[in-house]
Structures are given as structure tokens and as C-alpha cells.
């Protein structure tokens, strides 16, 4: 009778130990996944802030540079394309993030061309409205870089949890998958040539 009771107690302790280990591992993975989703939402938020600034910027430039309509149309088209591409936070794969980053890069390039043409319009550069919009856009670009780094840091911490033993066992049982990262654009490793 005593041996049976001791065996039941030992099995109950082992069972409780396994239950609490699974529960804690699962909850840690859920928490990590939620942090990645929140970081991704903040990345989308700052990209949306940039997209929201563009119509005002285009309207301001349009008032000074009527014959630059092709550049203005390219910015508007790139903005439209960038706002159409979304990534499901539950499926943050390398490919989805690369596709998102590609259209955002196209928008950045179009904005860069827009800023270059403003050099030809001293009245535009002197406009306080344009200067304010340009400063907001520069600040937003900095925020984008900060939020992308925060996202990558959060995704890395989560990915370590998903791939580390023994939590990888729970991750595979409950279909937790690693998340993708933002990567540098192609050619970013090559320094631009500067000629004087």
C-alpha cells in the first residue's frame, strides 16, 4: 500500500513538473510572439506616418514646381504602392519583409528624387511650410531606422526562444515559427564613390 502511494506521489510530482514546464515555455513563446507583433505594428506605424506626410509635401512642391509633374506623379504612385503592401504579423517571413522593404525603398527613392528637384527652386527651399515638412520627413526616416532595429532585436530574442532547447520542443508542438528580419538593401555594403 505504501509503495503504491509513494509511486502515485512521485508520478504526480513528475506530472506537475512537466505541466509547469510546458505552461511556462508556452507562455514565454506567446509573450515573445506578442512582443514581435507589437514591434512590427510600430514599424508599420512609422511607415504610415511617412506616407501621411507625402500628400502635403507633394502639394507644397507642386505649387512651386508645376513642370516637375512626372516626379510628383512617381512619388504619388510609389506611395500608393507602398500603402497597398501589408504583412501579416503572424507570418513575418524573410520574403514578406523583403517585399515590404522593397516597396518602401521605392517610395524612399521617389522621395529622394523629389528632394533633389527642390534644389532648383530657391523659393521652395525658403518656404517655411516646405522646411517644416522636410524636417518632419527626416525625423520620420530616423524613427523608421530606430523601429526597424527594435523590431530586429525583438525578433532575434523571440527566434532564440523558438530555436533553443528545450523550448524548441514546445515551439514545434504548438507551431511557433521564427520571424524574419529587416536586412540592408542590396548594394548597401558597397560605399558610394565620392569624386571631387
C-alpha positions as CSV (number, residue, x, y, z in Angstrom):
1,X,0.0,0.0,0.0
2,X,2.8,2.4,0.9
3,X,4.8,1.7,-2.2
4,X,1.7,2.3,-4.4
5,X,1.1,5.7,-2.6
6,X,4.8,6.7,-3.0
7,X,4.7,5.8,-6.7
8,X,1.5,7.9,-7.2
9,X,3.0,10.8,-5.4
10,X,6.2,10.6,-7.4
11,X,4.3,10.4,-10.7
12,X,2.1,13.3,-9.6
13,X,5.2,15.4,-8.9
14,X,6.7,14.5,-12.2
15,X,3.4,15.2,-14.0
16,X,3.1,18.6,-12.3
17,X,6.7,19.4,-13.1
18,X,6.1,18.6,-16.8
19,X,2.9,20.6,-16.8
20,X,4.5,23.7,-15.3
21,X,7.5,23.4,-17.7
22,X,5.2,23.2,-20.7
23,X,3.0,26.0,-19.4
24,X,5.9,28.3,-18.7
25,X,7.6,27.5,-22.1
26,X,4.4,28.1,-24.0
27,X,3.6,31.3,-22.2
28,X,7.1,32.6,-22.8
29,X,6.8,31.9,-26.5
30,X,3.4,33.6,-26.6
31,X,4.8,36.6,-24.9
32,X,7.7,36.8,-27.3
33,X,5.4,36.4,-30.3
34,X,3.2,39.3,-29.0
35,X,6.3,41.5,-28.5
36,X,7.3,40.8,-32.1
37,X,3.8,41.7,-33.3
38,X,3.9,44.9,-31.3
39,X,7.3,45.8,-32.7
40,X,6.0,45.1,-36.2
41,X,3.0,47.3,-35.6
42,X,5.3,50.2,-34.5
43,X,7.3,49.7,-37.7
44,X,4.1,50.0,-39.8
45,X,3.1,53.0,-37.7
46,X,6.2,55.0,-38.6
47,X,6.0,54.0,-42.3
48,X,2.4,55.2,-42.2
49,X,3.5,58.5,-40.7
50,X,5.8,58.9,-43.7
51,X,3.0,58.0,-46.1
52,X,0.8,60.6,-44.4
53,X,3.4,63.4,-44.8
54,X,3.8,62.8,-48.6
55,X,0.5,64.4,-49.8
56,X,1.3,67.6,-48.0
57,X,4.9,67.5,-49.3
58,X,3.7,66.9,-52.9
59,X,1.1,69.7,-52.7
60,X,3.8,72.1,-51.4
61,X,6.2,71.2,-54.1
62,X,3.5,71.2,-56.8
63,X,2.8,74.9,-56.0
64,X,6.4,75.8,-56.9
65,X,7.4,73.2,-59.5
66,X,4.5,72.7,-61.8
67,X,6.5,71.4,-64.7
68,X,8.0,68.6,-62.5
69,X,4.7,66.6,-62.8
70,X,6.4,63.3,-63.7
71,X,8.4,63.3,-60.5
72,X,5.4,64.3,-58.4
73,X,3.3,61.5,-60.1
74,X,6.1,59.0,-59.4
75,X,6.0,59.9,-55.7
76,X,2.2,59.6,-55.5
77,X,2.3,56.2,-57.4
78,X,5.1,54.9,-55.1
79,X,3.1,56.0,-52.0
80,X,0.0,54.2,-53.3
81,X,2.0,51.0,-54.0
82,X,3.7,51.2,-50.6
83,X,0.4,51.5,-48.7
84,X,-1.1,48.5,-50.5
85,X,1.6,46.1,-49.4
86,X,0.9,44.7,-45.9
87,X,2.5,41.9,-44.0
88,X,0.5,39.7,-41.6
89,X,2.1,40.0,-38.2
90,X,1.5,36.3,-37.6
91,X,3.5,35.4,-40.7
92,X,6.6,37.7,-40.6
93,X,8.8,35.7,-43.0
94,X,12.0,36.9,-44.6
95,X,10.2,37.0,-48.0
96,X,7.3,39.1,-46.8
97,X,9.5,41.6,-45.0
98,X,11.8,41.8,-48.1
99,X,8.7,42.5,-50.3
100,X,7.5,45.2,-47.8
101,X,11.0,46.7,-47.6
102,X,11.3,46.7,-51.4
103,X,8.2,48.9,-52.0
104,X,9.1,51.1,-49.1
105,X,12.6,51.5,-50.7
106,X,10.9,52.5,-54.0
107,X,9.0,55.2,-52.1
108,X,12.2,56.4,-50.4
109,X,13.9,56.6,-53.8
110,X,11.0,58.6,-55.3
111,X,11.1,60.9,-52.3
112,X,14.9,61.3,-52.8
113,X,14.3,62.4,-56.4
114,X,11.6,64.8,-55.2
115,X,14.1,66.3,-52.7
116,X,16.7,66.6,-55.4
117,X,14.5,68.7,-57.7
118,X,13.8,71.1,-54.9
119,X,17.4,72.3,-55.2
120,X,16.3,74.0,-58.4
121,X,13.7,76.1,-56.6
122,X,15.1,78.6,-54.1
123,X,11.7,79.9,-53.3
124,X,10.5,76.4,-52.4
125,X,13.6,75.8,-50.2
126,X,12.9,79.1,-48.4
127,X,9.2,78.2,-47.8
128,X,8.6,77.6,-44.1
129,X,5.9,75.0,-44.9
130,X,8.3,73.0,-47.0
131,X,11.1,73.3,-44.4
132,X,8.7,72.0,-41.7
133,X,7.6,69.1,-43.9
134,X,11.2,68.3,-44.8
135,X,12.2,68.3,-41.1
136,X,9.2,66.0,-40.2
137,X,10.2,63.7,-43.1
138,X,13.8,63.5,-41.9
139,X,12.6,62.8,-38.4
140,X,10.3,60.1,-39.6
141,X,13.2,58.4,-41.6
142,X,15.2,58.4,-38.3
143,X,12.2,56.8,-36.5
144,X,11.9,54.2,-39.2
145,X,15.5,53.2,-38.7
146,X,15.0,53.1,-34.9
147,X,11.8,51.0,-35.1
148,X,13.3,48.6,-37.6
149,X,16.2,48.0,-35.2
150,X,13.8,47.5,-32.3
151,X,11.9,45.0,-34.4
152,X,15.0,43.1,-35.4
153,X,16.1,42.9,-31.7
154,X,12.7,41.7,-30.6
155,X,12.5,39.1,-33.4
156,X,16.0,37.9,-32.6
157,X,15.1,37.3,-28.9
158,X,11.9,35.5,-29.9
159,X,13.8,33.4,-32.5
160,X,16.3,32.4,-29.9
161,X,13.5,31.1,-27.7
162,X,11.9,29.2,-30.6
163,X,15.1,27.6,-31.6
164,X,16.7,26.9,-28.1
165,X,16.4,23.6,-26.4
166,X,14.2,22.6,-24.6
167,X,11.7,25.4,-25.6
168,X,12.1,24.3,-29.3
169,X,10.1,21.2,-28.4
170,X,7.2,23.2,-27.2
171,X,7.6,25.6,-30.2
172,X,7.4,22.7,-32.7
173,X,4.4,21.1,-30.9
174,X,2.4,24.4,-30.9
175,X,3.7,25.6,-34.4
176,X,5.7,28.6,-33.2
177,X,7.8,29.7,-36.2
178,X,10.8,32.0,-36.4
179,X,10.2,35.6,-37.6
180,X,12.1,37.3,-40.4
181,X,14.4,40.3,-40.1
182,X,14.9,43.6,-41.9
183,X,18.1,43.4,-43.9
184,X,20.2,46.0,-45.6
185,X,19.2,46.8,-49.1
186,X,21.2,45.1,-51.9
187,X,24.4,47.0,-52.6
188,X,24.4,48.7,-49.1
189,X,27.7,47.0,-48.3
190,X,29.5,49.0,-51.1
191,X,30.4,52.5,-50.2
192,X,29.4,55.1,-52.8
193,X,32.2,56.6,-54.8
194,X,32.9,60.2,-53.9
195,X,34.6,62.4,-56.5
196,X,35.7,66.0,-56.2
